[in-house]
Amino acid sequence: MTDEVKLDLTSLESYRQSCLELARHRLSAFKSISEIAEAENDLNAYPNLDRLQDPKEIFILEDDKISPSDMAEARQTVIDGRLFCEHTAAGEATRLKLGTKFLINPARDLSVEKIASMISGEEGREVTPEEVAGQMEVEPSRLLPLSLGWRHMLQIAFEISNLARDSGLDSAAVLAQQKMLVVLNEKTAEQIVAEFDSAHFFGFDRANVFFMVQPSFPGINLRDGRFFYDPSSPKRLHNHGQLVMQETMDNQIFHLDTSGRRLYLKAAEFGEILNAVTDKISYNIEDLSYLNNAIDWPGLAFALKLGTQGYHMVMEIVANNPEHPQKGALAAFDPVLNRDVMIESFQLKGIANEDIRYMNKNFNHFPDPRSSWEALKKHGLPMPIAVKGGFLYFQPVQGDINFLVKTAFVRRKKLKPISAWKSAANTPAAVNAMWAQDNQPGFKDFIKGVLGSLPGDS
């Protein structure tokens, strides 16, 4: 870790106190939070920002050039349960203003008129329902009444079931082999865990479906030269970097027994689970391409091969969307470090979205995941800051693991724009992706087999 004060990752409370120590050590020259806010871009700026160049040592992934043996290894890795999937479902759709992303149900929550209103508010111009309807293949009400979270879980179960069937294996047995972690937030954790139970764990074995509740932290205030957690502040998540550090702590990860009781793991136990798998994928629940292609077989095969070459993190680079540029991590070459790096948006000192040519797809592989887990446990992550509503919050990012372990940066031969449901403008694309998901051959029959009936059937 690059910060002067070492994070104490023994527990959530020690992490919490470390954040205060970081504020005291790094920001003692400031007299108010508003002063810190004015200096936020400078405080977070990447140290070699003015020297960055386009990335240089990028591995090119050509889907049709993956060897049959490498593809067979990827499939066998999944069949054997050696792929660990981390599903980050704690995020609140703050830009969409629709609550926890996992629970958004477009068939129930959205209409053409509402989407038009959402986009109008976001873009500061009037967007008509007719304009929105022209971008969508179907009205939201015609979608299966499934939340984004249920769609996310059912899609990967559907694809693994198809893999098992095509391999002449029992689908239920192969699904039972899969291991995963679902990261939730405090507000909706109980509801989502209950939904997993009611949905029969979407076909997976409850003993191999692990959960972790990512806490929100109060904001830090500054008064009379003293930094303190202000109980009057809104609580906020400390981003996805905090959750991966939380995974290295005792008694944070749990699964349910048949009576619904939570069984918590020691950190060493979770480390052994990671030690027994070949690759860990960190899935972003808002990735729209996932809804029709949850398992990127060429990508998985390529990551596994890179793992045999000593890479412990594989980050895919995509092109920014030219019509609706998004903020996000910037892939670049740092001549000071003499390597390619992925730099989070907090560190870009206000670089315009349209100037970010290459960005992280937020779809990371961790071959030999025990190695990156141990690096996190030992070093922690850099701790950028954010001032929101007059209070200070830390915002570590998962992507900064690329500074801790040997990382390969990969791009497709043909760069595709990022496709994620992060803003109102992406909502028509999200509806279209869900409609395509609903109409996959065999998808509805699979849902009936897992859930006992098709949601929405009377």
N, C-alpha and C positions, 0 to 999 in steps of 0.2 A: 504494500500500500504506500501511496506517495504522501499522505498527510503526516504532519509532524506528530500528532497524538495518535497512538495506536488504538484501534478499536478493540474493545473487550467484547468478544462474541461468546462469552460463557453462557449468557442468558439474555432474554429480552430486556430485563432491567439493567444489566451491565451495558448493553448496547445503548439503551436510553440515556444512561449517565455519560457514556462516551460522547454522545452527540452534544451534550452540554459542555463537556470539556473541550471538544473541538471548537465550539462557538467561542468559548472564553479565550482559547489560545490563538485562534486565527483572526478573530474580529474584535479584539480588545481595544483597538484604536478608534472604533466607531462609537458615537454617542447615542444613536437611535437606530431602530429598525429601518426607518425611512432612509437614513444615510446608507445603510447596507443595501437597500433596494436600488438606490441610485448607482451603486457600484457593483451590482450583481453580475453584469456581463463581464466586467473586468476580473472580478473575483473568481469566476468560473472558467475564464478563458484558457484554452489549451495553450501551454507555454510556447509551442513552436508554430502557432497559428499562421504567422506571416510567411512561413517557409514551406508550407504544405504544397504538394504537387499531386497530380492524378496518380492513383495507385499503379504500382509497377509489377509486382510479383503476384499476379493473379492466375489461379488455376482456371482453365477453361473447361466447363462441363458440356460435352456434346452428348445428348441423350442417346443418339443412335450409335455412338462409339463405345458405349459401355459393353464390356465383354459378357458373353453368356455366363461364364463362371462367376463373375462379380455380381451379376443380377441374381444368380442362384444363391449366392452367399447372403445377399440382402433378404431374399425371401425366407431362407432358412433361419436367419437371425430373428425374424418376426415369428415364424412358426415355433421356434424354440423358446420364445419369451425372453430373448436377450436384448430386446429393444425397450428401454424405459422411457415412457412418455410423461412429460411434465406439462400440465394444462394450466395456464395462468388465467384464472377466472375471477380474480379479486377486483379487477378494475371497475370503476364506475364510469359510465358513458357521460362524462362531464360535458363534452362538446355536443353530444346528442341530446343531453338532458332527459334520458330515458331510464336512469337508474342502473343497477348492476348489469353489466353486459350479458352475463350468463342468463338472466331472466327476461331479456327483451323478447317479446313474442310479436313479430310484425303482423300476423294475421289478426291479433287481438288489439295491439297497441297503435297500429298505424293505419292511415288512410291516405289517399292521394292528396287530399286537402291539408292534412297535418304535415305531410312531407313537404309540400309547397311552403307552408308556413315556417317550418324548420329551416329550409334553405334560404328563405327570404330574410329571416332573422340573422342567419350566419353571414350572408353575403351583402346585407345592407341594401338590397334592391328587391322589387316585387317580382316574385316567381309565381306564375299562375299554375293552378292544378293541371291545366291543359299542357303546359310545358313539361311538367313532371310526368304526366301520363304518357307523353311521347317518348320518354326515356325508359319506360318500363314495359315488359312483356305481359304483365298481368297486374291486376290490382292486389294489394296485400291480403285482402280478405279471401282470396282464392288459394293462398298458400296453406299447407298443412299447419294446424295450430300448434306449432312446436316452438319453444324458446330457442334462442341462439345456442344456449348451453346444451340442450337436448340434441339439437342438430349436430353440434360439434361431437358429442359422444357417440351418437348413432352412426355418424359417417365413418369414423375409424373402425367401429365394430362391424359395420357393413362390409368394409373393404377387407378386413381380416377374415371375416366369415367367407367371403368370396375366394380369398387366397386358399383357405383350408379346403373348400369344396373343389377348387381347381387342382389341388394337390392330392385329392383323394383321401382327405383326412376329415375327422369329425370336427365340425365348426365349433361346437360347444367346448370341446376339449382344448382346441387351440386358443379360443377366447379366454378360457380359464388360466392359460399360461401367462397372459399379458400382465405387465406390472406398470403402474402409473401413479403419479401424484397430482392431485387436484388442489390448487391453491385458491382459497376463498377469503372473503373479508368478514369482519365481525358482524356487520349488519345483516347479512343474508346467509351466513354459514349454516345455521340450523335448518333453514328452509331448503337449501340446496342439498345438504347431506340427506335430509328426509326424502327429497326427490330422487336421489340415487337409489335409496332403499325401495321407494314405490315403483321405480322403473326397473327393478331387478338388476340394478347395477349395469344396465344396458347390455347385458349378456356377459359381462366380465365377472370374475370371482371376487367377492367382497373382501377376501383375505389379501388380495393383491391390489386393491384400490385404496390408496393412501390419501389422506387429506391433511392439509395444514391451513390454519387460519392466520392470515396476515393481519397484524393489528394496525390500527390507525394511531398516530401520535399527536398530542396537542402541539400547537405552535410554540416556538420559543420567543419570549419577549425580552426586552432590554430596558432596565430601569435603574437609574442611579449607578450605572456601571456594572450592574449585575444581570447576567443571563439566567432566565428561569423558564420553566414550562408554565405557560399561562392557562389556567383552567377555563378562562372565558373564551379561549380561541377554538375555532373549529378543528376537529381531529382530521388528519389526512394520512393516507398511505405514504410511506417513504419509498415509493416507486418499486420497480421489479428487482432492483439490486438488493434491496433489504430482504426480500423473500428468499433469495438464494443464500444469503448469509444466515438467515434464520434456519435454513435446512441443516446447518452444521451444529445446531444446538440440541441439547437433550429435551425430550418431552414436548416437542413441537409437532411432530408428525404422528398421525394415528390412523388406525383402521377400525372398522366396526365388527364386533362379533355378531353372532346370529340373534342375540337379544338386543342389539343396537348399542351396546356399551362400547365406549371409546377405549381402545388399547394403544397406549402411547409408546413410541420407540425412543431408546437412547440414541444419541448421535452415532455411536459406534455400530449399532444395529442397522441404521440406515446406510452407513458407509459400507457395510457388508453386502447389503442389497445392491448397491451401485457396483461393488466389486464383482458381482456375479453376472453383470450384464455387459454387453459389448459397446453399446452406444446409448446416449440419452438425447432425446430431442425436446427442445423447449418450444411448445406450441403456443402461438398467440391466438386467442379465441376470436379476434376480430379479423383474421386473415380470410378473405373471401374465397381465395383459390382452394382453401382447405375443404370447402363445402362440396366440392366435386372431385377432390384429389387429396385426401388426407395423408396418404402415404406416397411420397414422391420417390418412386423406386429408383430411378437413375441417381437422384440426389443422395439417397441412403447408401446405394452401392458405392458411390464416389467417396462419401464420408468414411465409410468403413475402410476403403482402400487407403485413404489418407491417414486413418488411424494406425494402420500397419506401418506407416512411415514416421510415426512419432508425433503426429499432430493430435492435440487434445481438445481443440476447438475448431469448428468449421463454420464460417459465417458466409452466407450467400449475399452477394451484392445484386441489387436491382436498379433499374433506372427510375428516377423520380417521374411522377405522372406529369407530363407537360401541361395538361389542361387544368389540373387541380394540384399544383405542387404541394407536397406535404413537408412538414418539418420532420426531422429525424436524424439519425446518426449518419455522419459523413465518412465514407471510405476514402483514404488518402495515403500518400507516401510521405513519411516524415524523414527528411534527410539527416536530421540530428540523430534519431534512433536507427537510421538506415534500415527501415522496415516499413511495410504497410501497416496501417493502424485503422481502427474504427473509432471515430470521435463522436461522442454523444452531442445532441443538439445544444445542451446547456453550455457546452464549451466553445461554441462557434461565434460568440460575441456578436450576435445579431445578423449573421450571414442570411440573406434572403432565401426563402424556400426554393425559389426558382434557380438559385445559384448552386444548389446541392445536386450535382449530376449523378453521383453514385451513392447509394444509401443502403443501410442494413435492411434486409427483408424482415428482421426480427424473427428469424427462423434458424436457430442455432443448433448444431450438432455438437455433442461432447463425446467423441470416442474415448474409451477408457474413462468413464465419468468419475471414477474414484479420484483420479489425479486432479481434476479441476476442483472437486469438492474439497480435497485436502489443501489445495492452494488457497481457496477461499477461507478455510478454517484458520490457516496460518496468517494470512496477510490482510484479509478483508478487502474492501473495495475503496476507491477514491470516493469522496463525499461532497459532491457539488451541492450548492444551496439554492433555495427558491424562496422568495418573499411573496406570500399570498395573503391578501386581506390584512396586511399590516403585521403579519407574524412570519417567523423564520422556520423553514422546514428543510430537512436534508433530503436529497433526491439521488441516491446511488443507483447506478444502472447495471443491469446484467451484462450488457455488451462489453463493459470494461474488464471482464474476465480475459479479454484478448491481450491485456497487458500482463497477465499473470502466467499464462501457459502458451506453449507453441501453437500458433493459430494459422490456419489456412484460410485465405479469402478466395471465394469461388464465384464465378459468374457463368451464366449460360452463354453459349455462343451467340445467341440472339437475345439481347437484353429486353426484358419485359418490364413495363411500368409496375410499380407496386400496386397491389389490390387489397385494400383494407378498409373496413367500415369504421373510420375514425371521425368522420364529420358528416354533417347533414347532406353535403353534396354527394357523398358516396352511397346514400340510401337507395336510390334507384338501382344502382349496381348490386347492392346487397339483396334487394328483392329479386332481381333477375337470377342471381346465383342460387338463391333458395328455391326458386321455381325450377331451375335446372336440376337441383338436388332432388326435389320431390319427384321428378320425372325420370330418374335413373331406373333402368330396367331392374326389377326385383326389389327396389328400395322399400316400397310400401309393404310388400309381403314380408320383408325382413323385420320391419317395425312391428307388424302384427305378431310375428313369431316371438319377438323379445318382450313386447308389452302386453300381449294377449289380445289387443285390439288396436285399430288405427285411430289415433286421436281425432276427434271431430265426428267420428261415426256415431250415429244415434242408435 
